[in-house]
Amino acid sequence: TGNGAGSGNVALMHDFNQAATGVFEVWGAQLNAGTTAQDYLPTTTAPVTIDNPEPTEVIVSSTLTISIEGANDPRMLNFDASDRGVVADLTTRQWSHPIAIVPFGDSVTYGWGPQDDLGIRGDSDGYRSPLWWDFANRHMLIDFIGPDDSSSVRLPDPYHAGYPGERMDELVVHVGDLMEMLSDAAGNGAPAAILLMAGLNDITQEAFPDLTIGQEMRSILDAIAQADPLVHVYVATLTPITAQHANPNMVGDVNTAIISTVTQARAAGLNVSLVPMDNITLADLYDGKHPDEDGYAKMAKNWYDAILATQPSAGGTPGGDAQAIDTTVRNVVGSAFNDLLIGDAGANLLSGGDGNDRLLGGGGVDTLVGGAGYDQFAFEPAAGTITVADFSTDDADALVFLKFPGLTSFAKIAGQVSHAGSSTIIDLHPLGFDVKITLADFTGTIDDSNVWFA
């Protein structure tokens, strides 16, 4: 602002998501007197002559670039420039990039369910959703990788490599592309895994699958090892099948071949583990071939145990490379990808950025900012006053109550919901929990569709 006879001031407001160092462009002009009358010199363009102008007002403009340099806030840990998602936990004072996992297989990996029988596609996630939750509820994050996506609303990470109807010999052709995706997502030396479950289609489509499936599986394992020997492959045995689909006895024969193949691969030095699925029975199948919700949950627990048995948690993810978080850090800004940010007992600002994030206040006076994407704002019974700055039903955000004894549905807390001005208040003190949540600038509907319990 200002004119040739005076000076002016420009105020720049710096967003809390940014570091103290930045470059800004301000639209405007600084006109300096030229060498002759009525000549003016803008800061970034050639001299301009204004001589009896028509119309009577001429706007001369330029771009002024201002650089601001300063020290970053030592209380802020900022992952805004990260090329991968992060899990950052202020209680453990550690952060890491999440393990990249490719769920690889047939319709069971896709998560086939009754809705698919009706022609409804895209809402299935099978074992993938309960597996993601098994980790997240224990303050760990995993990153699903794959060329396809399908999921229910509860799974914020829908990617997979599940190919309904394909046999083992057909799946092998996908390995090259999957390994390239995995390399791009995980980075050199980062933790990575493949969950391989296939063979049911071999049983339903071939006369003697037990004679060929071992060699076909070994081809997959060898191709993965050749591309990246550090990727750990978890191979599942097959679940039962009823006579309406194929000879039930063939499952045992094929499983024998799978077990033998994994044993031989391990002896040859391949990075592979067997994951038995023998706790899943016919009672866990909805159609005699595909698991129901309980069956998929059992399957997820089997994967979960197998992964942690060989890749123990470090930095909030299986096999992670834990990095220390300085004790002065109080606030965390996430990446443009899916993040898990966990606060401590102090006052924290957790800002997810882009991606589908889970933010967990750790107690104290916390502010949670989800940013873009559909985010989960999670709470545990630790005493705290939490403000959710941008809860939105349009973004499919959700509130997640973890480990609250007796709270199993929205009906249990509906009486504790009120409104104050333009905000929604959830005060759990009458229920015996020292927790108060404010959904700032939100007066919309919350119910079982966006309030979950685990």
N, C-alpha and C positions, 0 to 999 in steps of 0.2 A: 504494500500500500504506500501511498505517499505521492509526491510530485517532484518536479525538478527543483523546487525551492525548499524541500524538506525531506525527511526520511520517514519510513514506515516500518512496521513490525509484522512478521508473519509467525503465527503459532502453529506448531506441528504436534499432533497428539500421537504418541507411540503406543501401539497395541501391546497388551501384556504378553501376548503370544510371541512377540518378537524380541530379539536380543537388543541390547542398547546400541549396537552398531547397525546403521542402515543407510540406504541411499534413497532419496526422495526426489520426485520431479514436481515442481510447482509451475503451473501455467501462469504466465504473466509476462511482463516486459520491464526492462530497465532501459530508459531512453537517455542516452548521453548526447550532449550537444555536438553537432558535426562541425566541420570546418567553415561552412557557409551558413547563411541565414536559412532557417526552415529545414535544415538537414538534421536528422536524428539517427542515432546509432543504437539499435537493439543489441542485447548482449550476445545473441547467437546467430544473427542473420546479417545480411548486407545493409548498408545505410539506406534509410527510407526518406524520401523527400515528401513533405506535405505542403502543397502549394494551392491555396484557395480551394480546399477539398470540397467535392460534391459526392455524397452527401456531406453535411457539415461536420460529421464525426467520423474519424478514421481510427480503427483499432490496430495498433501495432503490437504484436505479441512475440514472445519467444519462450523457450523452456529454460528454466533455471534449475540446475542440478545441485542439490545440497547434500553433502555427506556429513553424517553425524557419527562420531567415534566416541566410544566410552567403554567402560568395563561392564561385562554382563553381570546381572544380579546373581550373586553367589548362592542365593537361596533357591534359584530356579535351575532345574535340569531340563534342557530343551532338546527334543528329538525331532524338531520340525524338519530338519534337513536329512533325516535318515531315509535310506532307500529300502528299508524293511520295517516291519512292525517290531514293537518292543514290549517286553514285560518289565515294569519297574516297580519295586516293592520297597517302600520307605520303612517298613517294619524290619525287614532283613537287611536293608541298606545294600541291595544288590539289583542289578538289571542285566538283561540279556536279550538277544534276539530269539524268538521262539523256534523250536524245531519245525522243520518243514516235513510234512507227512503226505504221501500220496496214497489214498485209499484206492486199491487197484483190484479189479475183478469183474464179476458179472452182475446180475440183478440184485444179489444180496448186498453188494457194495453200493450199488445205486440206492438201495433201500426199498425195494418193491413192497407195496402194501395193497390193501383193499381198494384204495383210491385209484391205483394204477389199473386194476382190473376193470374199472369203470371208465378208463380212458383219460383220467385226470393226471396230467404229468406236471412235474416241477415242484411238487410239494413233499417229495419223499426224501428221507435222509437216513433211514435204517439205523445202524449202529453209530453212525457218525455224530448225530446229535448227543446221545447219552455219553459218548466218548469225550466230546468237547467239554461237556458239563462236568464229567468226572474230573477232568484236569482243572477247569476254571474254578470249581467249588473248593479246590485245594490250593488255590492261589498259583496255578500254573496255566500257561498258555501254549497252545499248539497252533500250527498254521497249515491248514489243508491246502493241497496243491492238486490241480488237475484241469483238463480241458473242458469239463462239463460242470454244470452247477444245477443243483436241486436241493431244496431244503424246506423244512417247516419254518414258521416264524421264529421258533426258539433257537435256531442255529444261525449265528451271524456269519459263519464261514462255510459257504455251500459247495465248495469245489471238490471234485473227485474224478476218478477214472473208472467209473462203473459202467460196464457195457452189457446190458441185458441181452441174454440169448447167446453170448459168445462162449466158445470152448477155449480150452487152454492153448491150442495151436493157433487160434485166431487172436488171442490176447498178445502173443509175443510180438506181433507187428507194431504194437503201440509203444514198445519199450524205448525206442530211440527218441521219440518225441517227448515222452514222459521224463526221461533223464535230462533232456535239454531244459524242460520247464523247471525241473527240480534244481538244476545247477543255477539257473537264473534267479530262482527264488531264494535259495539257501546261501549261495555264495561259497567261495572256496573254503573248504574245511569246516563249514558250519554243520551243526547236527541235522541229520536227515534220515528219513525212514520211508519204507514202502510196506503197506499192509496188503499182502497178497492172499486173496481167497477166491478160488475158482475150482471147477471140476464138476459141479452139478449138471451143467449142460452137456458135459462129456458123457455123463451117465444116461441122460435122457435122449441123447442123439446118436450114441455109438453103441455097437454090440459088445465090444470088449475094451472099454476105456482103461481098465487097469493095466493093459499091455502097452499103452502108448503115453499115458499121462505123465509118468515119471520122466521120460526123455524130454517131453514138451516143457515140463516145469523146469528141468535143468537148463534148457535153452534160455528161458527167461532169467534164471538166476545168473547164468554166465554172462548174458548181455548186460545185466545191471552191474555186475562186478567189473566188467571190462570198461564200462563208462565211468564208474566211480566206486572203487572198492570200499570206500568209507561209508557208503549208504547201507544202513542195516535193513535187511529184508525179514519181515515177520510173516511166516507162512502158516495159514490156518488149516486145520483139518476140516472135513466136510460135516455138515449137520445131517440128521436123518432125512429120509424121504419116504413117502407112502407109495403103495403099489399103484395108485392111480397115475403116477408120473413115471415110475421105472421100477426095476427090481430093487427092493430095499437092501438086499444083501450085497449089492454092488458097492454101496457106500463103504462098507468095511474093506472090500478089496482095494478100492481106490485110495482110501486112507492109508492102507498098508504101503502102497506105492509112494504116496506123498511123504510119509514118515521116513521111508528108506532113502528117498531122494534128498531130503533135508539132512539126514545123517551123513550121507556121502558128501554132500556139499560142504558141510562143516568140517569134515575130515580133510577136505581139499583146501581148507583155509578161507572159504567164503564167509562173508559176514551175514549169517542167516540164523534165525531161530524158529523153532516149531511152537505154534500156539494151539494147543488142543481145545476143541470146542465140544468135547464129549459131555459137558454138563447141560447142553441144550437137547431137549427131548422132543418127541412128537407133540407133546402138550404145549410146546412153545412155538408151534407153527400154526399159522392161521389157515393155510391152504394145503398142508401136507408137503410143502416145499420151502416156503419163505417164512421167516420168523414173524411173530407178532411183536407188539411193543415190549413185552416182557422178555421175549427171546432176543431181540436186538439189544436190550439193556444188559442181559447176561453176556452177550457177545462183546459188547463194549468193555465190560469189566475184565474179560479175558485179555483183550488187547491192552488195556490199561496196565494190568499186572505184568504182562510180558514186556512191554516197553520199559517200564521203570526197573524191571529186573536186570536189564542189560544197559539201559541209558538212564542212570539215576538223575533225579532232579538237581539242577544247579542253576542259580540265577532265575528260578521260576519257570524252567522248562526242562524236559528230559534231555540229558546230555548237553546242557547249556554251557556257555563260556561266561561264567559269572563275573561281572564287573562291579567294583565297589562304588557306592554312592556316598559322597561326602556327608558328614554329619550335619553340615550347615544347611543342606538342601531341605526345603520345606514344600516346594511346589514342583510339579512335573507337567511338561507339555509333551504330548505324544506325537507320533508320526502321522503321515498321510495314509497309513495302513491300519490294520486291526491291531489294537493295543490292549494290554491289561495294565492298568495303573492302580496302585494300592497305597493308600495313605497310612500314616502312623497315628499315634495318640495325640499329636499336636495339631495345630491349625494348618490345613493343607489346601492348596488350590491344585486340582487335577483337571487338566484340559486335554481332551482326547484328540482334537484335530479331526482330520478326515478319517475315513474308515469306520468300521463297525466295532466300537470299543466297549470294554467293560471297565467301569470306574468304581472303585470300592473305597469309600471313606473309612478311615481307621479309628474314628473317635475324635473328640475335640470339636472344634468349629471348622467345618470343611465346606468348600465350594467345589461343585462338580460341574464341568462344562463339557458336554458331549461333542459338540461340533457337528460337522456333516456326517451322514451315515445313520444307520439305526443302531442306537447305543443302549447298553444295559447299565443302569445305575444301581449298584448293589450295596446292601447294608447288612451288617452283622450286629449282634446285641451289644457291642461295646458302646459305652455312653458317648453321645455325641449330638451335636446340632448341625445338620447338614442342609445346605442350600443347593438345589439342582437348578442351574441357571437357565437351561434351555430344553427342558423336557417338552417333547412334541409328539402327539399322536400321528401327525402327518408324516413324521420320519420313522414311525413304527418303533419309537423308543419304548423301553420297558423298565419297570422297577422290580428288583430282585431281592427278596428277603431270605437270607441264608442263616440257618441254624438258630431260628427263633422257635423255641419249644412251644408247641401248641398252635402255631400259626401255619395253617395249611391251605387257606384259600382267602380270597378277598373278603368274604363274608366275615372273617374273624377280625378284620381291622376296619370295616366299613364305618362303624360307629365313631372311629377316631379321625375321620376325614372332615375337614371344615374349610371354609374359605375366608380369607382376609384380604379385602381389596381385590386386586387382580391376581392373587396367588392362592394356591391350594396348600393346606397344612395337613400333615399326617403326624399326630402326636400320640406316641405309644406309651406314654407315662401311665395312663390308667390301666394298661395291660401289664404293668410291671417292668417295662423296658425303658431305660433312660435314653430314649431316642426321639428326636423331633426332626421331621423332614419338611422343608419348604420347597414347593415347586413354583419357582418365581415366574410371574407373568403367565400362569397357566390356570385356567378354570374349566378345562374340558373334562371329558369322562375318563375315569380310571375304574377298571373292573378286572375280572379274571383274564381278560384278553391281553392286558398289558401290565398286570401286577402278578408276579410269579413267586413261588415259594420252593425252597429246596433245602 
